Amino acid sequence: MDRSSNDRTARPTARRQTMIIERLDLIAFGHITNRSLDLSAGPNRFHLIVGPNESGKSTSLRAISSWLFGMATRADDAFLHPAAKLRVGGRLTSFSSDGTGTQKVLECIRRRGRKNTLRGADDQAEIADSELAQMLGGIDEATFRSRFGLSHEELLLGGEQILRGEGELGEILFSAGAGIGRLREIYEQLDSEASERFKRTGKTPTINNSLQELDEMRRRLREAQVPPAEFADLQKQLAEKETQIQSWREESQSLAQQIAQLKSAEQALPLIPRWKTATQELSSVQDAPMLSDDFPDRRREWEQEQKSTIRLLQTLQQNHAALTEQLKQLGHDESIGLFESEIVTLYRELPGREKAEGEKETLRQSLAVLEREMRSQLHDLAFGEVPQEFDQQVTDPDALMQQVDSLQISESQRAKIQRLASEYEKLVQQRDDASDQLDQAKRELTLAEEALAESKTPTQFQLLDRTLDEMGAPERWIEAARREQSQVEKLARECQTIHRRLKLDPSSDDDAIQSAVELSLPTQSQLTDLTQDLDRAGKEVMLCQQRGQELQQTLANAEEKIASLNADAGDLPTPEDLRDARQHRDKIIDAMKQDAGTTSADQWAAQLAAAELAIHRADSIADIFQSQHQSIYRRQAAQNNLDQLRRQLSEHDSVLATAQASLAQAQENWQSIWQAAGVPASDPDTMRSWISDHQKLIEHFAELQTAIAERDQSHAQLRQAISRLQQALEMVGSDNSSKDSLEQTSTNLSRLHDVALTQRAEHAQQLKLREQRENKRNECRTEIPGLESKLQRRQSALDSWDQQWDELTASLKLTTKPAPQDALSMMDSITQLIGQKKQRDDISLRIASISKETDAFVRRAIRLRDSLDSPDVVANSSTIPSGDTAGLTELAETINSAHERLQREQRARSARDEVQQQLSQRERELADANEQLERLAITQQQLFDEAHCSAPEELGDVEERSRRRILAQSKVEDLQSQLDHWASGQDRESFIESLQGQQPAMIAEELKQLTDKKSELDERLSASQKELWSLNQRLDAINGSSEASKLSQQMQFSLGKLQRESEEYIRLRLAAAILQRAMEHYRNQNQEPVLREAESFFATLTCDEYQSLRVDYGEGDKPSLFGVRDGIDVPANRMSTGTADALYLALRLASLKHQLAHANAIPLIIDDCLIQLDDRRAAAALKVFSELSTTTQVILFTHHDHLVDLASETLPDDGYHVHRLGEASSTASGSSARPATSDPKPKKRPARKKASPKASPKKPDESLSPPDTLFDVFSP
């Protein structure tokens, strides 16, 4: 067991917490005022928030982030509400995922500020940020946005990264897990910025260019640093001048301090009286309270609200009195209300009664027609000659009914007749069928005995059957042999291909391949030694050649430089010229010394002139050397360098020749060792490939021999199978079968097997046919006695039927025996006549029922008329007969009149109810106004307490005194600050005491004297500094340090730049390496579980177009991701744009689900990420979100209304919760957040109720207010 398993076993598993947003309150944020969204529905916590464009999704996301992590310092959302008034809050709930832990609830409000911004639900009590951080599981805002926020932009970047990359698994997984859609762009940017700074073989990058410039400056510095000849005197003068300047500078600094002190005293003297005056003014208002800056605004706001509330209260009281008076003026008909239900009932039944009276007349006509039909039926059923009395009897209705009743027969008798009539045809058919079956069985028995006598039994059947069963299908043997033959041919071709690559023998036949396999090659140690010798010698030659090229280039540069120096120097003498001139001068002087006594005056004058000329020439050359020593030195150094390069080039040529000789010897040794093996030699890399091919040839040749043996064995098995089949078929085999090819043997085996199968099938058919004939004969012999008995039973049943039929038809008193169909027709006519009698009875009962109901209706109407005391109706009531239509018509007028009177009373009642509702509304508004007055009273007392007064009229005076105290205190503090500034660190009181008694005029005079003295000293100091600069210039001109100093400064600058760029390059490369290592570590830790989850998500999101995900390893064991589509692997970077987006979404959700399995669950916020998907994939994504919402809360913002339809078609009713955004409404004032409604059934949207009119303060023009966003457009 690994260590991680031990750790998991040893430590108890931490209980995972789930945090959800139950409610979001946007009290004052952005455009939104006092709106609330209820997100507590479950168990599937998938909330779909739908609204039109510009509905404020970004505002809502900022609100959630501001609530959970604090508002930004820059108040971007303070365009409607002041920054200090911004508020956003809600309710969070945290509970353990397994349901065993206790539930924790946090209801809080976030306000804008730097500290203590988290408050309780009352916006007063402070809540520690640690409580909210504990609910969030310790994550910060950046982690929340990247891991638990998913937008359309991130989805597009993630899909684009998959398509731009090479399908590298670690990069894709890390990007999805970290929620970084532009990971590849970041990685490429790091590499690009690093390459802009340094490339191993580049010249233009910053570091490469700086290195070149630094080398060039070092070279120039070496040339500029020429040691000086004599500059001790200048150095001494320079030191003396620096000492003098330092002395004067110290004196100037002392004067500057004295001047600064005098200036401070001069500035501070006028401030002291003002400070004392301000201090006295502050003392006079010291007892005034220090009111807050917003106290005047709060006082004015209180006064305005007090006045507006009093006015509103007076208006409401007047409105309440008017409504009370209006309610009194409305009439009330109490008598009609007592009979409301009876009037409504009679009014509703009146049309039915009138219709029933019309129906009664129709029924009477139908009754007459039905009686005529019944008489006709009785006349048709009369037997024989119809007597006259019969016609007279049937005209009477009662006699007609008695005649019909006399025709009825019992149900048992009717059933027996019907049963016997229905059985007749069946019994006759059964008797005939039994006779036919007996005749058919006798004929089949005769035919079966004749066919059985002609049947034959096959021989040798068992041997053939056993042989075929043991062999089975020959195709598997043939296919195996063919595969082995194909393997032999494939290996042979591969051996020939490898042999041709070896280039040993052009024929490439089996003997040549065998010879190549048996070659004796050099040992590995020999090859290694010779290869090392060749590499060593080759590198030496290459290095020598490179060195030679560098020396040639350096020599050419040196020659060019010496030519340039010679051209620049012109006729400057060389050290040899100076030496020759001095030797010539000394020679002339020595000659003059030797000939001093022997030469004449003219000769001496000539020698003296020559000596002067030689001395002048030597001094001139020396002077030129003194003035142009740098140019001469550079030319001489260049000449020395040129001579040294020529010597180095000569030495290098000999070294190159030695290296080339060593290389030639190594090549000769290499060729000889391969020639001894009989192999043409090439370069070591080629021969290494040749050795690899030779080893492959040996391996393939061994496999070829094994394949040939297996093929021969399979061929022998095929021939053995043929022999067995021939023996079973009693056929004679061929003597040349062992020489047949594999294809011929396979063909023979297949042919013999087909023949054997055919013969076995024929034998089986013969045996089966004989068995069938024997079975048929036995069946016929067994069946005939039963059929004979069956025929007898059928005939007996038919005889019994005839007897029963005669008995039943005798009761009908017919003269002849009726046929079954005639008897049935007669019974149908009787049945029809009885049915008509029943119908006639029903109509009669219906007519009587209508008359009875009409009579009851008329009596109820008369009672209502009498109860309502209608004089006209009472006077005429005795003239209305019961149940008469004319009386019903007159009573209808009374009912309609009473109904109209009732409607008038109902309208008056509705008006009274409406006025009563308005009265109740005004009473509630009066109560609200009184509560507002009470709150204003509390606010008034708070103002009194803060101002330390007891009357409203005192607030203005206290406010003015507080303002004066604040101004005086500010003035004192400002003056004290100025005094502290001029005191320069000295104690203020001591500084003021030190200035007592001093006069500004004396200070000004002393300041003028010191200033003049310092100006004179500064002028001398400036002149000395100029002299110092001149001395430095002369010293620099002597030793060349000016150019060297400049180059040194440039080198220091370049070194600093190079250091900065190098540090930045290291940082970029280190960041790229850390990012790469992090991706690899994340892949190793999370590849298997994340891909397992993503596979299911990906199949769902692509509607099963892709069935799974697969990982494959390419060059360098680099893992790549593939999608499996109908058995075909599709690389991730070759997928369509929509599929790549779906893959990134699947990996993103799988990573989140895997992370949530080991960490606290935080709500997932999605910002309209399904735009690119079609309806099928969008519906699949909604299904995935719904499934994920059982693990963590999922909130999706979108302006696409069709997603709601897709959700309703795809998800169950409890699988999602819809929150709709309506039209923008104006911002309303109020003290509490109003809840937004949720619509769980989006197909049927509830209509908004019309709000009752409500008095409210006048609002600003709604057309000028910004559109409300998100939650404040929900209907309350």
Phi, psi and omega in degrees: 000135183282172186294322180297325178293320177298318180296319180293327180286322185287321185267138176292143182290128180292140181286122182282133183259146176241123179249131178232155173267106180282327182207139177241121182249115174259091187284313177205097185205122181062230177279352197266140178222123171052062176233150183221145179233123180270114182243030187269354186294147180207190001284336173281111185263052178258110184251122182253109184255115189245134177199164181288175177300152181062030180269003170094034178296319179296322178298318181294321179295319176296325179295316179297315180295319180295322179295315186280329188233001178103151181276150181293155179297321177278120186275080179288337183259020182256041181268342175251315179257144176301154182301323181288344182261359181298131180217136172213137184205196180160199184229126177248143178230132178235133179211158180287145185292331181272359177078007183269335183275173179275151181273136180242132183238135177229118177245117189213167179229138178253131176242164182277138179166181182265332180208161180052047183268352182261120184237167178285185183296336179273003180062024180237305183290135179279142178238134180292140178298336181296330179294316178292321178298324177294321177296325181276000180073020176084006181280152179261180185294318180298317178296320180298318182291320184281319185271326185244020173232132183224119182240168178295323179297317179297321180296319178295316179296320178297315177295321178296322178297319178299319181286326180285330182282189180253025180073019184293125191294314184300318180296317181294314181296316182295319179298315180290320182292322181273351181070032181250098183289335183255040182296315180297320178299320178297315181296317179293325179294319176301315181293321181294315180295324177293320180292330177293340181262326181203136170226143184300321182247014184269168178236328185278335179303159189300312183293317178300316181294320179296321178297318178296315179297322181294319177298318180295320179291325176296320178296316180294327179294319178298323180287327184279340184275085178256125182296138183285158178277299179216122173212027180293321182295317178297323179294322179295314178298320180297318180294317179298317181293322179295322178295319179296315181297320180296320179296312179296324181295320179295320178296321179294322178294322178296317177296322180296323178295317179296320179296319180297320179296317179295321178295321177299317178296320181297320180284328186280331184304315179291339184281335187294315177297320180296322180295319180294320179296316180295325179295318178295320178296322179294324180295328182289335180243024183293333181280351179289140180289152177271097181279155180287164183295329183268008180298315178299318180295319180293323178295314179295321178297320178296317180297316181296316179295323178299313181294313182295324180291320178296316178299316179298320180296319179295318178298316181295321179295319178296317179297322180294320179294320179296319180293323178297317178294321178296322179295324180292327184285340180286132182284170182212107179270097186283327185294319182290333180290334180292330184250025185299312183295321180293319179296314180298319180296313179297321181295321179288327183277343184302311178300325179294321178295315179299320178293322180295323177298319176295321179295326181298320179294320178296320180295323178298319177295318179297325180296320179294316179299318182295321179296322178297319179296321180295322178297320179296321179295317179296322179296323179289330182276351181294133185268135176072216183276126184278122179286159181292329180297330181295318180296324180289326182291320186285349177284335176280130183300318180293318177296324178300317181292324179293323179295321178294318180297328181291339181277351184290142174244160182291154180295323180295320179292319178299318181294321180294318180298313180297317179299312181295321180296322180286335182276344188299305182300323181293316181294320178296317180294321178297319179297317180291321180296319180297321178295317179295319180298321179295318178294320180294322179294321179294322179292317180296325177297317179296316180294320180296320179293324178291316181292324181293326178293332181273350184286151179235152180256125182288155178250167179054029183283321185293319180298313180296319181295317180294319179298315180294322178294320180291324181287318187074202180284126181288344184298325181293325176291316182294317179297320178298315179297320179293320176299318179294322177296318178296322178296319178298313181295320180297313180295323179296317178297318179297319177297319179295319179298314180295322180296320178294324177295329179289337176059046179262312183221127183295336186291319181057034175274185185295321180295318180296320179294319178298318179296319180296323179294325185273005179298145176259106186266162176299154180287163181294323180294320177298314180297321180295315180297313181294323179295319178296320177298315180297316180297316181297313181294320179296318179295321179297317180295318181296317178296319178297318179295318178297317179297321178296318178297320179295318179296320178298315180294319178295320179296318178296318178296319180295318178297319178296321180293317181295324178294320179294320179294320178297321179293320181289322184287331180069238183264026179296139181285160177259167175303329177293320177299317178297318180295319179295320181295319180291321177296318178298318178297313181296322180297317179294318181294320178297319179295321179295321179295321181289325185259021186296326184263351188250346184270152179280176181294319180294318179295319179296321178296319180295317179295321179297318178296318179296321179296316178300319179296318180294319179296317180298319181295314180297318178294323178297316180296321179295319178296320178297320177298321182293318182278328184246032186295329180293314180295318180294320179296316180297319180293320180292321178296320179295321179293318178297319178297319179297317179296319180294321178295322179295321177294317179297321180294323178294315178296324181294325180299321179290321178296320178297319179297317179298318179296320179294324177294320178295321178295318179297321179294319178295320178294322179294318177298321179297315180295320185293321183291328177281326176296324178297330178273355180079028182237129176294128186273150174224197180290161184302319180298317179295320182289328174297319175295323179296317179296320178298318178295322180295320178295319175299321179298317179299315181295314180295324180294321177295317176297325179296317180296319178296318179295323179295319179295318178295321178297316180297321178296318178295321178298319179296322178295323176297316179296321178296321177296320178298317180299319180294321179294320178297320178295319180291329180270359181059043178252157180265127182278162179274144179284342184262017183295333181289342180265357180290151176284173180297319180294318178296316179297319178297318179296316179298318180296316179296319180295314180296321179296320177296319178297316180297318178297320179296315181294320178295323178294321178295315178300316180296323178295319178296313179297318180295320180295317179296319180296320179296319180294319177297317179297320179296316179299314180296320178298317181295318179298322180285328189279328187300313179300321179295320180294323178296317178296321179297321179297319178297318180295321180295320180291322178295320178297321179293321177296319178297322179297316180301321180293315180294321180297319178298320181293318182289318182287343178294328180292339178280354176056045178269151182284332179235160177286116183282154173285155181303322182290323178294319178296321178294320180296320178296318179293328177295320179295318178297318179298319179296319179296319177296321177297320178296322176300317180296318179297321179296320177296319179298319181295319179297318178296322180294321180295318179295323180294320180295318179297319180295315180295321179296319178299317179295320179297318181295319179296319179296321180293321179294320177298318178297318180297316179295324182291328181277000176057052176270112185301319183295319182290320179298321182294329185258004186295327182286345182269354183266113178287150182293129175079004182278142183293321180297322177294324178296323180294318180292322179291333179299323178296319178297317181296316181296321179296317179295325180292321177296320178296321178295320179297320178299319179294323179294320177296319178295322178295320178298319178296319178297320179296318180297315178297323179295320177297317178298321177298318179296319179297318180294325177296319176295319179295323176297321178295319178297318180296321178295320176298320178298321177296322178296318178296321178295328176294321177296317178299320178300316180295322177298320177295319178299316181297320182290324181269356179058048178221175185231359182229146181298326182291344179277346184297321181297315180296316180297320180297321180292317179295322178297320179295319179296320179296318181296317179295316180297317180295322178295320180295317179298314181297323179294315180294321178295324178295320179293318179297318178298324179295313182286340178286342176054050177094346179283150178300137186299313182298317179296321181296319181292319178296325180293339182265356180292135178088352180275145182256138179299326182293317180294320179297319181294320179295314179296324179294323180293318180297313180295325180292317179296318180296321181290324179295318178296318179295323179293325178294316177298319180296321179294319179295320179294323178294325176295318177297320178298320179293321178297318178296319178297322179294319179294321179292321178294325179294332181282311188258004176069019184286343180297309179296320180294321179295318178298316179294323179297317178297317178297322179294319178297319177297316180294321178296319178296317177297317179297321179295317179297314180295324179294317178298319178295321178297316179296320180297317180294314180295322179293320178296318179296319180294318179296318178298317179296317180293323178296320178297317181294319179295318179296320179296316181297324184277331192235002186301306187295308181292323182292316179295327178295317177290318184294329180300314179293315179299317184294318178298319179292315182294330178265011179056042177064017171291326173250130186268330184200177175240145182222146179251130177232155183247124180259218182296136180068027180054039180272118184285137177232154184256135179232147171257137182264116181237108182054043177082000182252132179278122179249117179301148182299324181278004176249006180281163175291166182298315179296321179291321177297320175298318179295323179294316178297319179296318179297315179293323179297313181289323178295319178297317179297316180296322178293319178295322181292338178291341183237005182216173180292144181274126179242145181303142176264122182255121184243130182249085170049058185266007185255019185295320186283344187273145174285179186297320182296312181288328175296318178296320177296321178296320177299322178296319179296317179298320180295318177296319180294333183290347173285343178263318179213157181291135181237124181238116183247120174263133180205154172249013178262106184291336182292343176295330177294318177297319178298319179296319180293330179279332188260320190256153173291167184299325180268010180271354180199164180222126186258135173236117186262146176257126180265201177289153180294137180240160181289156181286128181253146178273152180176165183263345182228152181288136179269135183287147174265146183273149175249142182245099182287343180239094188289343184288332180237099184274129180292139179285146179285139177282140178288122183286142178286149180300139184220129179290134181207159178299156182294134182262159175291169179301118184292335180291341179267346182279147180293153180296139177289156184232143171055256196284335181277003172260005173285143177282134179287000000 
